[in-house]
């Protein structure tokens, strides 16, 4: 794993000094999450603790994708680095990459990395490997421009309706995903006015666009299940709904869809006839594909989290490691550490258990400085006694009981539910504790 360098900057907006973790090397195999950060514009960026504005650091970057035998180096043209110095930087970055790889993974193409002086050109090249063509990128640019246009026309009824009618072909799944991504970015930055404007735009477009109407139908199907549906209710809703509704219900009820559920569904399929049987088989195939997609995503995320947890456990300077790895420490890393702690305790590995406990304690200390408030709060709640201590913590941090908190807590619960690494008794106790916290938090929020 290639770790970032902490760079101290003065906020470009308010002048407040703070540190940004800066990555110089991205190896897609070792740190797949950094590819997403690069493509989304989140790499080497951090929010100012004082004013909340995001600051970016641009610098030399080595990008390695071994599956496509692609090694590229990006050096910003505006940096005005002389040729000799540029070649020195390229050599140092390339040597650092090769020295970190096992000998059998070193290849000839690594000796001549492709050079890029424009970040957009590098990103386009990376996207080509994912099957994203120039035409698709051009369509995305048009959709982003259309989103901005519709936001500006929110108060002009006739012009807004004309723009929607003229651009129906652009108002597809990707367009709504762009809105969702923008909402999450602005929410993370605390820019609630922009969040509300985008949410209002999405709500306005949903009933007047084909994909929007599909989303509405899916939302209604999930809402009809209620907060705590039974397995039987989920089964009947999937059988009664169409493909779109089955897709939404599958995602909403993911933890329930175990082997027993599919065994029951198969029994229903075998008892059905002709068209009904074909329709149910198609839904089962759709559901299995969704589960497989989530399994692959979870597997990659777990691998990344395990690497971060391992780095923290083995770090000679734990405080420094926590500062450097802060952008990658999330609820999955916490889950891995807790799982490893339980395993170490079960196997009487006292030294390892003590070290993991030390890491968890250090994370709690650093929580207020380097972790999102929601994750920091969850970290403290995990060890707190229910109900008195958890209630006191939740009341003290009422302002942090927002959508991000409940989303992280729900994600953490689902990770534990799906994990096979816990002892059954420990797993049941942890799940009960987390679910009690979730109920308590909703009452207090």
C-alpha positions in Angstrom: 0.0 0.0 0.0 1.3 3.4 -1.0 0.7 5.9 1.8 0.2 9.6 1.4 2.5 12.4 2.6 1.0 14.9 4.9 1.3 18.4 3.5 0.5 21.5 5.5 -1.4 24.2 3.6 -3.0 27.5 4.4 -6.7 27.4 3.4 -7.1 29.4 0.1 -10.4 30.8 1.4 -9.7 31.7 5.1 -6.0 31.2 5.6 -6.4 28.6 8.3 -3.4 26.2 8.4 -4.2 22.4 8.2 -2.8 19.2 6.7 -3.9 17.4 3.5 -2.8 13.8 2.9 -1.3 13.8 -0.6 -0.9 10.6 -2.7 1.9 10.5 -5.3 1.4 6.9 -6.4 -1.9 5.1 -7.3 -1.7 1.4 -7.8 -5.2 0.3 -8.9 -4.6 -3.3 -7.7 -3.4 -2.2 -4.2 -5.7 0.8 -3.7 -8.7 0.6 -6.0 -10.5 3.3 -4.0 -7.9 5.9 -5.0 -8.9 5.4 -8.7 -12.5 6.4 -7.8 -11.1 9.4 -5.8 -9.0 10.5 -8.8 -11.9 10.2 -11.2 -14.3 12.1 -8.9 -11.9 14.9 -8.2 -11.6 14.0 -4.5 -7.9 12.9 -4.6 -5.5 15.0 -2.6 -8.3 17.2 -1.4 -9.5 18.0 2.1 -12.1 20.2 3.8 -10.8 23.1 5.9 -11.6 22.6 9.6 -12.3 26.3 10.0 -14.4 27.4 7.0 -15.4 24.1 5.5 -14.2 24.9 2.0 -12.4 22.2 0.1 -8.7 22.7 -0.8 -6.8 20.8 -3.5 -3.1 20.1 -4.0 -2.0 19.4 -7.5 1.4 17.7 -8.0 3.2 14.8 -9.8 1.2 11.6 -9.8 2.1 8.1 -10.9 -0.9 5.9 -11.9 -0.5 2.2 -12.4 -3.1 -0.3 -13.7 -1.4 -3.7 -14.0 -4.4 -5.4 -15.6 -4.0 -3.2 -18.6 -0.2 -2.9 -18.3 -0.7 0.9 -18.1 1.8 3.1 -16.3 1.3 6.9 -16.5 2.8 9.9 -14.9 1.0 13.2 -14.6 3.0 16.4 -14.1 1.0 19.6 -14.3 2.1 21.9 -17.1 1.5 24.9 -14.9 4.1 23.6 -12.4 6.8 24.7 -14.9 9.2 22.0 -13.9 12.4 21.9 -16.0 13.0 18.8 -18.1 15.9 17.5 -16.0 13.9 17.8 -12.8 10.8 16.3 -14.4 12.8 13.2 -15.5 14.2 12.9 -12.0 10.7 13.0 -10.5 9.5 10.3 -13.0 12.5 8.1 -12.1 11.9 8.4 -8.4 8.2 7.6 -8.6 8.8 4.7 -11.0 11.5 3.2 -8.7 9.3 3.6 -5.7 6.5 1.6 -7.5 8.8 -1.1 -8.7 10.6 -1.5 -5.4 7.2 -2.0 -3.7 6.2 -4.8 -6.1 7.3 -8.4 -5.9 9.9 -9.2 -8.5 7.5 -11.4 -10.5 5.1 -8.5 -11.0 7.7 -6.1 -12.5 7.3 -5.7 -16.2 9.1 -4.0 -19.1 6.3 -1.4 -19.7 7.1 0.1 -16.3 10.4 1.4 -17.6 8.7 3.8 -20.0 5.7 5.4 -18.3 3.4 7.5 -20.5 3.6 11.2 -19.7 0.5 13.4 -19.3 0.6 17.2 -18.8 -3.2 17.5 -18.6 -5.2 15.7 -15.9 -8.4 15.5 -18.0 -6.5 13.7 -20.8 -5.2 11.2 -18.2 -8.7 10.6 -16.9 -10.1 10.1 -20.4 -7.4 7.5 -21.0 -8.2 5.7 -17.7 -11.9 5.7 -18.6 -11.2 4.1 -22.0 -10.1 1.0 -20.1 -13.5 0.9 -18.5 -15.2 1.0 -21.9 -16.1 4.7 -21.7 -15.8 6.2 -25.2 -15.3 9.9 -26.2 -19.0 9.9 -27.3 -20.1 8.8 -23.9 -17.9 11.5 -22.2 -19.4 14.1 -24.5 -22.9 12.9 -23.6 -21.9 13.2 -19.9 -20.7 16.8 -20.4 -24.0 17.6 -22.1 -25.9 16.2 -19.2 -23.9 18.2 -16.7 -24.5 21.3 -18.7 -28.3 20.5 -18.8 -28.4 20.0 -15.0 -26.9 23.5 -14.5 -29.3 24.9 -17.1 -32.4 23.3 -15.4 -31.2 24.5 -12.0 -31.1 28.1 -13.3 -34.6 27.7 -14.9 -36.3 26.4 -11.7 -38.4 29.6 -11.4 -39.2 30.0 -15.1 -42.0 27.5 -15.7 -42.3 27.8 -19.5 -38.5 27.8 -20.2 -38.0 24.9 -17.8 -40.7 22.7 -19.5 -39.3 23.5 -22.9 -35.8 22.5 -21.8 -37.1 19.2 -20.5 -39.1 18.5 -23.7 -36.1 19.3 -25.9 -33.6 17.1 -23.9 -35.7 14.0 -23.0 -33.0 11.8 -24.4 -30.5 13.1 -21.9 -32.7 12.6 -18.9 -31.8 9.0 -18.3 -30.3 6.9 -15.5 -26.9 8.6 -15.8 -28.5 12.0 -15.5 -30.2 11.1 -12.2 -27.0 9.5 -11.0 -25.2 12.8 -11.7 -27.8 14.6 -9.6 -27.3 12.1 -6.8 -23.5 12.4 -6.9 -23.8 16.2 -6.8 -26.2 16.1 -3.8 -23.7 13.9 -1.9 -20.8 16.1 -2.7 -22.6 19.3 -1.6 -23.9 17.6 1.5 -20.4 16.6 2.5 -19.3 20.2 2.0 -22.2 21.5 4.2 -23.7 23.4 1.3 -27.3 22.8 2.1 -28.7 25.4 -0.3 -27.2 23.5 -3.2 -28.5 20.2 -1.8 -32.0 21.6 -1.5 -31.9 23.0 -5.0 -30.8 19.7 -6.5 -33.3 17.7 -4.5 -36.1 20.0 -5.7 -34.9 19.5 -9.3 -34.9 15.8 -9.0 -38.4 15.7 -7.4 -39.7 17.9 -10.2 -38.2 15.8 -13.0 -39.2 12.4 -11.6 -42.9 12.5 -12.7 -42.2 13.9 -16.2 -39.3 11.7 -17.3 -39.3 8.0 -18.2 -36.5 7.1 -15.8 -37.9 9.4 -13.2 -41.3 7.6 -13.3 -39.4 4.3 -12.9 -37.7 5.6 -9.8 -41.0 6.8 -8.4 -42.5 3.3 -8.9 -39.5 1.8 -7.2 -39.7 4.2 -4.3 -43.4 3.4 -3.8 -42.6 -0.3 -3.9 -40.0 0.0 -1.1 -42.2 2.4 1.0 -45.1 -0.1 0.8 -42.9 -2.6 2.6 -42.7 -0.4 5.7 -39.8 0.0 8.1 -39.5 -3.6 9.3 -41.0 -6.0 6.7 -41.1 -9.7 7.3 -39.5 -12.2 5.0 -42.9 -13.2 3.8 -43.9 -9.6 3.0 -40.7 -9.2 1.0 -41.4 -12.4 -0.9 -44.9 -11.5 -1.7 -43.9 -8.0 -2.8 -41.2 -9.4 -5.2 -43.7 -11.9 -6.6 -46.4 -9.3 -7.1 -44.1 -6.6 -8.5 -42.6 -6.1 -12.0 -38.8 -6.2 -12.7 -38.2 -2.6 -11.7 -40.0 -3.1 -8.4 -38.2 -6.4 -7.7 -34.9 -4.7 -8.3 -35.7 -1.9 -5.8 -37.0 -4.4 -3.2 -34.0 -6.6 -3.6 -31.6 -3.7 -2.8 -33.8 -2.5 0.1 -34.1 -6.0 1.7 -30.6 -7.3 1.0 -29.9 -8.7 4.5 -33.0 -11.0 4.3 -32.0 -12.6 1.0 -30.2 -15.6 2.3 -30.1 -19.2 1.1 -33.4 -20.0 2.7 -35.1 -17.1 1.0 -34.0 -18.3 -2.4 -35.0 -21.8 -1.6 -38.5 -20.6 -0.8 -38.5 -18.6 -4.0 -37.4 -21.6 -6.0 -40.3 -23.6 -4.5 -42.7 -20.9 -5.6 -41.2 -21.0 -9.1 -41.5 -24.8 -9.4 -45.2 -24.5 -8.4 -45.9 -21.8 -11.0 -47.0 -22.4 -14.6 -45.9 -21.0 -18.0 -45.7 -17.2 -18.2 -45.9 -16.8 -14.4 -43.0 -19.3 -14.0 -40.9 -17.5 -16.6 -41.5 -14.1 -15.0 -40.5 -15.5 -11.6 -37.3 -17.1 -13.0 -36.4 -13.7 -14.6 -36.8 -12.0 -11.3 -34.7 -14.6 -9.5 -31.9 -14.1 -12.1 -32.1 -10.4 -11.6 -31.9 -10.7 -7.9 -28.9 -13.1 -8.0 -27.1 -10.7 -10.4 -27.7 -7.8 -7.9 -26.4 -9.9 -5.0 -23.3 -10.9 -7.0 -22.6 -7.3 -7.9 -22.9 -6.3 -4.2 -20.7 -9.3 -3.2 -17.9 -8.2 -5.6 -18.2 -4.6 -4.3 -18.1 -5.7 -0.7 -15.2 -8.1 -1.4 -13.1 -5.2 -2.9 -14.0 -2.9 -0.1 -13.2 -5.5 2.5 -9.8 -6.1 0.9 -9.0 -2.4 1.0 -10.3 -2.0 4.6 -8.2 -5.1 5.7 -5.0 -3.5 4.2 -5.7 -0.2 6.1 -6.4 -2.1 9.3 -3.2 -4.2 8.8 -1.1 -1.0 8.3 -2.5 0.5 11.5 -1.8 -2.7 13.5 1.8 -3.0 12.2 2.7 0.7 12.3 5.7 1.7 14.3 4.4 5.2 14.7 0.7 4.7 15.2 -0.2 8.4 15.5 1.5 9.2 12.2 -0.1 6.2 10.5 -3.6 7.3 11.6 -2.9 10.9 10.3 -1.7 9.5 6.9 -4.4 6.9 6.5 -7.3 9.1 7.7 -8.9 9.5 4.3 -9.2 5.7 4.1 -10.4 5.0 7.6 -14.1 4.3 7.5 -16.7 2.1 9.1 -15.4 -1.0 7.2 -11.9 -0.5 8.7 -13.6 -0.3 12.1 -15.5 -3.5 11.4 -12.3 -5.3 10.4 -10.5 -4.2 13.6 -13.4 -5.3 15.8 -13.5 -8.6 14.0 -9.7 -9.1 14.3 -10.0 -8.2 18.0 -12.7 -10.8 18.6 -10.6 -13.5 16.8 -7.4 -12.6 18.7 -9.3 -12.8 22.0 -10.9 -16.1 21.1 -7.5 -17.6 20.1 -5.8 -16.1 23.3 -3.5 -14.0 21.1 -3.1 -11.6 24.0 -0.3 -9.4 22.4 -2.3 -9.0 19.2 -5.5 -8.3 21.0 -3.8 -5.6 23.1 -2.3 -4.0 20.0 -5.7 -3.9 18.2 -7.3 -2.4 21.4 -4.5 0.2 21.4 -5.3 1.0 17.7 -9.0 1.4 18.6 -8.2 3.6 21.5 -6.0 5.8 19.3 -8.7 6.1 16.7 -11.1 7.3 19.4 -8.5 10.0 20.4 -8.0 11.0 16.8 -11.7 10.9 16.0 -12.4 14.5 16.6 -9.4 15.6 14.5 -9.3 13.4 11.4 -12.5 11.5 11.1 -16.0 12.5 10.0 -18.1 13.4 13.1 -20.6 10.6 12.3 -18.0 7.9 12.1 -16.3 9.2 15.2 -19.5 9.1 17.1 -20.2 5.5 16.0 -16.8 4.5 17.1 -17.5 5.8 20.6 -20.9 4.3 20.7 -19.6 0.8 19.9 -17.8 0.6 23.3 -20.4 2.6 25.3 -22.7 0.8 27.7 -26.4 0.7 26.6 -28.6 2.4 27.5 -27.2 5.1 29.8 -23.8 5.8 28.2 -25.1 5.5 24.7 -28.0 7.8 25.5 -25.7 10.4 27.0 -23.4 10.3 24.0 -26.3 10.6 21.5 -27.7 13.6 23.4 -24.3 15.3 23.5 -23.9 14.8 19.8 -27.5 15.4 18.7 -26.3 17.8 15.9 -24.4 14.9 14.3 -27.5 12.6 14.1 -28.0 13.4 10.4 -28.5 11.3 7.3 -24.8 10.5 7.1 -24.8 9.1 10.6 -27.8 6.9 10.1 -26.4 5.7 6.7 -23.1 4.8 8.2 -24.7 3.1 11.2 -27.0 1.1 8.8 -24.0 0.2 6.7 -22.0 -1.0 9.7 -24.9 -3.2 10.9 -25.2 -4.7 7.4 -21.5 -5.4 7.3 -21.7 -7.2 10.6 -24.8 -9.2 9.5 -23.0 -10.4 6.4 -19.7 -11.2 8.1 -18.9 -14.8 8.8 -15.8 -13.9 10.9 -17.5 -13.4 14.3 -18.3 -16.0 16.9 -22.1 -16.4 16.8 -22.6 -15.2 20.3 -20.3 -12.2 19.8 -22.0 -11.3 16.5 -25.5 -11.5 18.1 -24.4 -9.3 21.0 -22.9 -6.7 18.7 -25.9 -6.6 16.4 -28.2 -6.2 19.3 -26.1 -3.4 20.7 -26.0 -1.6 17.3 -29.7 -2.0 16.6 -30.5 -0.7 20.1 -28.3 2.4 19.3 -30.1 2.9 16.0 -33.5 2.9 17.7 -32.3 5.2 20.5 -30.7 7.6 18.0 -34.0 7.9 16.0 -35.8 8.8 19.2 -33.3 11.4 20.1 -32.7 12.9 16.7 
